[in-house]
Amino acid sequence: MLHPRDTSPNGTIFGGVILSYIDQAGAIEARLHGADRVVTVAMEKVVFHAPVHVGDLASFYGELVRVGRTSITVKIVVEVAPARERSATTRVTEAEITYVNVDETGVPTPIPRTS
């Protein structure tokens, strides 16, 4: 649930707050596909379709786009349900994020292949 502290002067949630959550959701999705410790390299094709309001319940859905030797790209789709209408959802944002899998020292390391 998104809170008043994340609200812009327009009364909607800051886009940067949504991007932060997208980055976190993308890292989780990358880990589900074999990455271990990731750093964000690029956030592309970010599209804000509709505003998000205080009290909206936001859901983040991940999808694998591509796995390279040390990089992984995922797509995150954000949907919200209005505070008073939990059954009706709207796609509000989507983005593709590329991460690089790194070791403890920050050196790129191969992503183990999962079946």
C-alpha positions as CSV (number, residue, x, y, z in Angstrom):
1,M,0.0,0.0,0.0
2,L,1.3,3.4,-0.9
3,H,1.5,6.1,1.8
4,P,1.1,9.9,2.0
5,R,4.9,10.4,2.5
6,D,5.3,9.2,-1.1
7,T,2.9,11.8,-2.5
8,S,3.8,14.6,-5.0
9,P,2.3,18.0,-4.8
10,N,-0.3,16.8,-7.4
11,G,-1.6,14.3,-4.9
12,T,-0.2,11.2,-6.7
13,I,2.7,8.9,-5.8
14,F,6.1,10.1,-7.0
15,G,7.3,8.3,-10.1
16,G,10.6,7.8,-8.4
17,V,9.0,5.9,-5.6
18,I,7.4,3.5,-8.1
19,L,10.7,3.1,-9.9
20,S,12.4,2.1,-6.6
21,Y,9.8,-0.6,-6.1
22,I,10.1,-1.7,-9.7
23,D,13.9,-2.1,-9.2
24,Q,13.4,-4.2,-6.1
25,A,10.8,-6.4,-7.8
26,G,13.1,-6.8,-10.8
27,A,16.0,-7.9,-8.6
28,I,13.7,-10.5,-7.0
29,E,12.7,-11.8,-10.4
30,A,16.4,-12.0,-11.5
31,R,17.2,-14.1,-8.4
32,L,14.3,-16.5,-9.3
33,H,16.1,-17.1,-12.6
34,G,19.6,-17.9,-11.3
35,A,21.2,-14.6,-10.5
36,D,22.6,-14.2,-7.0
37,R,23.8,-10.7,-6.3
38,V,22.7,-8.1,-8.9
39,V,23.4,-4.5,-9.7
40,T,21.1,-2.4,-11.9
41,V,22.6,-1.5,-15.2
42,A,19.7,-0.1,-17.1
43,M,16.0,0.7,-16.7
44,E,14.5,0.9,-20.2
45,K,11.1,1.3,-21.7
46,V,9.6,2.8,-18.5
47,V,6.0,3.7,-19.3
48,F,3.7,5.4,-16.8
49,H,0.2,4.6,-18.0
50,A,-1.8,6.1,-15.1
51,P,-1.3,7.8,-11.8
52,V,-1.1,6.0,-8.5
53,H,-2.9,7.4,-5.5
54,V,-2.4,7.2,-1.7
55,G,-4.1,4.0,-0.4
56,D,-3.9,2.2,-3.7
57,L,-2.8,-1.4,-3.4
58,A,0.1,-1.9,-5.8
59,S,1.1,-5.3,-7.2
60,F,4.4,-5.9,-9.1
61,Y,4.6,-8.8,-11.6
62,G,7.9,-10.0,-13.1
63,E,8.7,-11.8,-16.3
64,L,12.0,-13.0,-17.7
65,V,13.0,-11.3,-20.9
66,R,16.6,-12.6,-21.4
67,V,19.5,-14.2,-19.7
68,G,23.0,-13.5,-20.9
69,R,26.3,-14.8,-19.5
70,T,26.5,-12.2,-16.7
71,S,23.4,-10.1,-17.3
72,I,19.7,-10.7,-17.0
73,T,16.8,-8.6,-18.2
74,V,13.3,-8.7,-16.7
75,K,10.0,-6.9,-17.3
76,I,8.0,-5.6,-14.4
77,V,4.4,-4.7,-14.7
78,V,2.7,-2.7,-12.0
79,E,-1.0,-2.9,-11.4
80,V,-3.0,-1.1,-8.7
81,A,-6.4,-1.7,-7.1
82,P,-8.1,1.5,-5.8
83,A,-8.4,1.8,-2.1
84,R,-12.2,1.2,-2.2
85,E,-12.4,-1.2,-5.2
86,R,-10.0,-4.0,-4.6
87,S,-11.4,-6.2,-7.3
88,A,-10.8,-3.7,-10.2
89,T,-7.1,-3.4,-11.2
90,T,-5.4,-1.0,-13.6
91,R,-2.0,-1.4,-15.2
92,V,-0.2,1.8,-14.2
93,T,3.5,1.3,-15.1
94,E,5.8,-1.2,-16.8
95,A,9.5,-1.3,-17.4
96,E,12.4,-3.5,-18.5
97,I,15.4,-3.7,-16.2
98,T,18.8,-5.1,-16.9
99,Y,21.0,-6.3,-14.1
100,V,24.5,-7.7,-13.9
101,N,25.3,-10.6,-11.6
102,V,28.3,-9.8,-9.5
103,D,30.4,-11.4,-6.8
104,E,31.2,-10.0,-3.4
105,T,33.8,-7.6,-4.8
106,G,31.5,-6.3,-7.6
107,V,33.1,-8.2,-10.4
108,P,30.6,-9.5,-13.0
109,T,30.1,-13.3,-12.6
110,P,28.3,-15.8,-14.8
111,I,24.7,-16.6,-14.0
112,P,24.2,-20.3,-13.4
113,R,21.8,-21.8,-15.9
114,T,18.5,-23.0,-14.4
115,S,16.3,-25.5,-16.2
